[in-house]
Amino acid sequence: MALFCSFTSGSKGNSGIYIQGGKRILIDAGTNAKYICACLAELGLRPADLTHIVITHAHNDHVSALPVLLKRTDARLVCTGTTWDLLPARKGDPILFEAGDSLVLDDLPVQTAPTPHDCLGSCCYAFGSGEESLAYCTDLGTVTADIFELMRRCRNLFIESNHDVDMLRTGPYPYPLKQRVLSDRGHLSNETCAGIVSRLALGGVRRVILGHLSEVNNQPALALGQSRKALQALGADGDVLLGAAAARQMQPPVVL
């Protein structure tokens, strides 16, 4: 049995946990350590119980808690070598790799793929195998063939559905920032995410959690509605459990 829980997911902070057997893997630490510790406590855990901290990339909304958190745990950091060089805090004996490598964390297989994002060393992850497998893929301007293959191997998916294109274009962001978000090195729109979700449903994905929703340029109902509509067009909406993670709100743990 495996468990996944999103602690927070959005433009201002990202963190979650994947638990399988004796592995307790924090995914990103982009909020404050006090909040992460509170979320861990809800699961009956302490920072000292973490075995690994996996980092997708070095943007602040994914690593801001590291300087404090690393003082409270001996968990091994896992990230690309480029990301390691950019981290605000480093400790111990890291597990470093190149994006695209396969890893084993204790006995847990992990696949990685480089993500097209405006931060050097960015990558996404697939944890485990079979029914317990989870692909965690956010902060990507487009879905490459390698990323799609990584997602396709998993039964469970945490995928970015960052913005509604119309809200972004007419919203308050300055023009250069709008262009950044819309670019192939920015973030996935609801429409693009929905297209990927529908393709993956045909390949066997059975649970999808939408993440990294913009608090300015999106709404959960819009993101969920777009993906649900795409699934309904295939007649697959009854085959896929669909949900959305919130910013600064711990989601109920999901047993995989």
C-alpha positions as CSV (number, residue, x, y, z in Angstrom):
1,M,0.0,0.0,0.0
2,A,1.2,3.5,-0.8
3,L,-0.2,6.9,0.2
4,F,0.0,10.4,-1.3
5,C,-0.9,13.7,0.2
6,S,-0.6,17.2,-1.2
7,F,0.2,19.7,1.5
8,T,0.0,22.8,-0.7
9,S,0.1,23.3,-4.4
10,G,0.1,26.6,-6.2
11,S,2.1,29.6,-7.4
12,K,3.1,30.5,-3.8
13,G,4.1,27.2,-2.5
14,N,4.4,23.5,-3.3
15,S,4.9,20.4,-1.1
16,G,3.5,16.9,-0.7
17,I,4.5,13.4,0.5
18,Y,4.6,9.9,-1.0
19,I,4.7,7.1,1.5
20,Q,5.4,3.5,0.5
21,G,6.6,0.8,2.9
22,G,9.4,2.4,5.0
23,K,9.9,5.3,2.5
24,R,8.5,8.6,3.5
25,I,9.4,11.0,0.7
26,L,8.7,14.7,0.9
27,I,8.2,16.1,-2.6
28,D,9.4,19.7,-2.7
29,A,9.5,22.1,0.3
30,G,8.2,25.3,-1.1
31,T,6.3,26.8,1.8
32,N,7.5,27.3,5.4
33,A,8.9,24.6,7.7
34,K,6.2,25.2,10.4
35,Y,3.4,24.5,7.9
36,I,5.2,21.3,6.6
37,C,5.7,20.1,10.2
38,A,2.0,20.6,10.9
39,C,1.0,18.6,7.9
40,L,3.4,15.8,8.8
41,A,1.9,15.8,12.3
42,E,-1.6,15.3,10.8
43,L,-0.2,12.1,9.4
44,G,1.5,11.1,12.7
45,L,5.0,12.0,11.4
46,R,7.8,14.3,12.3
47,P,10.5,15.7,10.1
48,A,12.9,13.2,11.6
49,D,10.7,10.4,10.1
50,L,11.4,11.5,6.5
51,T,13.7,9.3,4.5
52,H,14.1,11.5,1.5
53,I,13.3,15.0,0.3
54,V,12.8,15.0,-3.5
55,I,13.2,18.4,-5.3
56,T,11.7,19.1,-8.7
57,H,13.6,22.4,-9.3
58,A,15.1,25.3,-7.4
59,H,12.4,28.0,-7.7
60,N,11.6,29.5,-4.3
61,D,8.0,28.2,-4.3
62,H,9.5,24.6,-4.2
63,V,12.5,25.0,-1.9
64,S,11.9,27.9,0.5
65,A,11.5,25.7,3.6
66,L,14.8,23.8,3.1
67,P,17.0,26.0,5.3
68,V,14.9,25.4,8.4
69,L,13.6,21.9,7.5
70,L,17.1,20.4,7.0
71,K,18.0,21.3,10.6
72,R,15.2,18.9,11.8
73,T,15.8,15.9,9.6
74,D,18.5,13.6,8.3
75,A,16.5,12.8,5.2
76,R,18.6,12.6,2.0
77,L,18.1,15.2,-0.6
78,V,17.3,13.9,-4.1
79,C,17.6,16.2,-7.1
80,T,19.6,16.8,-10.3
81,G,23.1,18.0,-9.9
82,T,22.2,21.3,-11.4
83,T,19.4,21.8,-8.9
84,W,21.7,20.9,-6.0
85,D,24.0,23.8,-7.0
86,L,21.1,26.2,-6.9
87,L,19.5,25.1,-3.6
88,P,19.3,27.7,-0.7
89,A,20.4,25.0,1.8
90,R,22.3,21.7,1.4
91,K,23.1,18.9,3.8
92,G,24.6,15.5,4.1
93,D,25.0,12.9,1.3
94,P,22.6,13.9,-1.6
95,I,21.4,11.5,-4.3
96,L,22.3,13.4,-7.5
97,F,21.3,12.5,-11.0
98,E,20.8,13.8,-14.5
99,A,17.2,14.4,-15.5
100,G,16.0,11.3,-17.4
101,D,17.9,8.9,-15.2
102,S,16.3,6.0,-13.3
103,L,16.9,5.7,-9.6
104,V,16.2,3.4,-6.7
105,L,15.5,4.9,-3.3
106,D,16.1,2.0,-1.0
107,D,14.0,-0.5,-2.9
108,L,11.6,2.0,-4.5
109,P,12.1,2.5,-8.3
110,V,11.9,6.1,-9.4
111,Q,12.0,7.4,-13.0
112,T,12.8,11.0,-13.9
113,A,12.4,13.1,-17.0
114,P,13.6,16.7,-17.8
115,T,10.8,19.3,-17.7
116,P,10.8,22.4,-20.0
117,H,10.7,25.1,-17.5
118,D,12.7,28.3,-16.9
119,C,14.8,26.9,-14.2
120,L,17.9,24.9,-14.8
121,G,17.8,21.3,-13.7
122,S,14.0,21.0,-13.6
123,C,12.6,17.5,-13.7
124,C,9.5,15.4,-12.9
125,Y,9.2,12.0,-11.2
126,A,7.4,8.7,-11.3
127,F,7.5,6.8,-8.0
128,G,6.9,3.1,-7.6
129,S,5.2,0.6,-9.9
130,G,1.8,-1.0,-10.6
131,E,-1.2,0.2,-8.7
132,E,0.9,2.2,-6.3
133,S,2.7,4.2,-9.0
134,L,2.5,8.0,-9.0
135,A,3.7,10.5,-11.6
136,Y,4.4,14.0,-10.2
137,C,4.6,16.5,-13.0
138,T,4.3,20.2,-12.5
139,D,6.0,23.4,-13.7
140,L,6.3,22.4,-17.3
141,G,5.5,24.5,-20.3
142,T,4.7,21.6,-22.5
143,V,4.6,17.8,-22.2
144,T,7.4,16.2,-24.1
145,A,7.4,12.6,-25.4
146,D,9.6,11.6,-22.4
147,I,7.3,13.2,-19.9
148,F,4.3,11.6,-21.5
149,E,5.9,8.2,-21.4
150,L,6.8,8.7,-17.7
151,M,3.1,9.6,-17.0
152,R,1.8,6.7,-19.1
153,R,3.6,4.2,-16.9
154,C,1.7,5.2,-13.8
155,R,-1.8,4.5,-12.5
156,N,-1.9,7.8,-10.5
157,L,-1.0,11.2,-11.7
158,F,-0.4,14.6,-10.1
159,I,-0.3,17.1,-13.0
160,E,-0.2,20.8,-13.4
161,S,-3.4,22.6,-14.6
162,N,-2.1,26.1,-13.9
163,H,-4.2,28.6,-15.7
164,D,-7.3,29.4,-17.8
165,V,-5.9,31.1,-20.9
166,D,-8.7,33.7,-21.1
167,M,-8.3,34.6,-17.4
168,L,-4.5,34.9,-17.8
169,R,-4.8,37.1,-21.0
170,T,-7.3,39.5,-19.4
171,G,-5.9,39.4,-15.9
172,P,-3.6,41.6,-13.9
173,Y,-0.3,40.0,-14.7
174,P,2.1,42.3,-16.6
175,Y,2.6,41.4,-20.3
176,P,6.1,39.8,-19.9
177,L,4.8,37.5,-17.1
178,K,1.8,36.5,-19.2
179,Q,4.2,35.6,-22.0
180,R,6.4,33.6,-19.7
181,V,3.5,31.6,-18.3
182,L,2.1,30.9,-21.8
183,S,5.5,29.9,-23.2
184,D,6.8,26.3,-23.7
185,R,9.0,26.9,-20.7
186,G,6.2,28.2,-18.5
187,H,3.1,26.4,-17.2
188,L,0.4,24.1,-18.6
189,S,-3.1,25.5,-19.2
190,N,-6.3,23.8,-18.3
191,E,-6.9,23.0,-21.9
192,T,-3.5,21.4,-22.5
193,C,-3.7,19.5,-19.2
194,A,-7.1,18.2,-20.2
195,G,-5.8,16.9,-23.5
196,I,-3.0,15.0,-21.8
197,V,-5.4,13.6,-19.1
198,S,-7.7,12.2,-21.8
199,R,-4.9,10.6,-23.7
200,L,-3.6,9.0,-20.5
201,A,-7.0,7.7,-19.6
202,L,-6.9,5.6,-22.7
203,G,-3.6,4.2,-21.5
204,G,-4.7,3.2,-18.0
205,V,-4.4,6.1,-15.7
206,R,-7.1,5.7,-13.0
207,R,-6.6,8.7,-10.6
208,V,-5.7,12.3,-11.6
209,I,-5.1,15.1,-9.2
210,L,-4.8,18.6,-10.8
211,G,-2.1,20.8,-9.1
212,H,-0.3,24.1,-9.2
213,L,-3.5,26.0,-10.0
214,S,-2.9,29.7,-10.2
215,E,-4.8,31.6,-7.5
216,V,-5.0,34.6,-9.9
217,N,-5.6,33.0,-13.3
218,N,-7.6,29.9,-12.5
219,Q,-10.4,28.4,-10.5
220,P,-10.8,24.8,-9.4
221,A,-14.1,24.5,-11.1
222,L,-12.6,25.6,-14.4
223,A,-9.7,23.2,-14.2
224,L,-11.8,20.3,-13.2
225,G,-14.5,21.1,-15.7
226,Q,-12.0,21.2,-18.6
227,S,-10.5,17.8,-17.7
228,R,-13.9,16.3,-17.0
229,K,-15.2,17.5,-20.3
230,A,-12.3,15.9,-22.1
231,L,-12.8,12.6,-20.3
232,Q,-16.6,12.7,-21.0
233,A,-15.8,13.1,-24.7
234,L,-14.1,9.8,-24.6
235,G,-16.7,8.1,-22.4
236,A,-13.9,7.7,-19.8
237,D,-15.2,10.0,-17.0
238,G,-16.4,7.1,-15.0
239,D,-13.0,5.3,-15.3
240,V,-10.9,8.1,-13.8
241,L,-11.0,9.6,-10.3
242,L,-10.5,13.3,-10.7
243,G,-9.6,15.8,-8.1
244,A,-7.7,19.1,-7.5
245,A,-5.2,20.1,-4.9
246,A,-5.4,23.5,-3.2
247,A,-2.9,26.2,-2.2
248,R,-2.2,26.4,1.5
249,Q,-4.6,23.6,2.3
250,M,-3.6,20.0,3.1
251,Q,-5.7,17.6,1.1
252,P,-7.1,14.3,2.5
253,P,-4.5,11.5,2.1
254,V,-5.1,9.3,-0.9
255,V,-4.4,5.6,-0.6
256,L,-2.9,4.3,-3.9
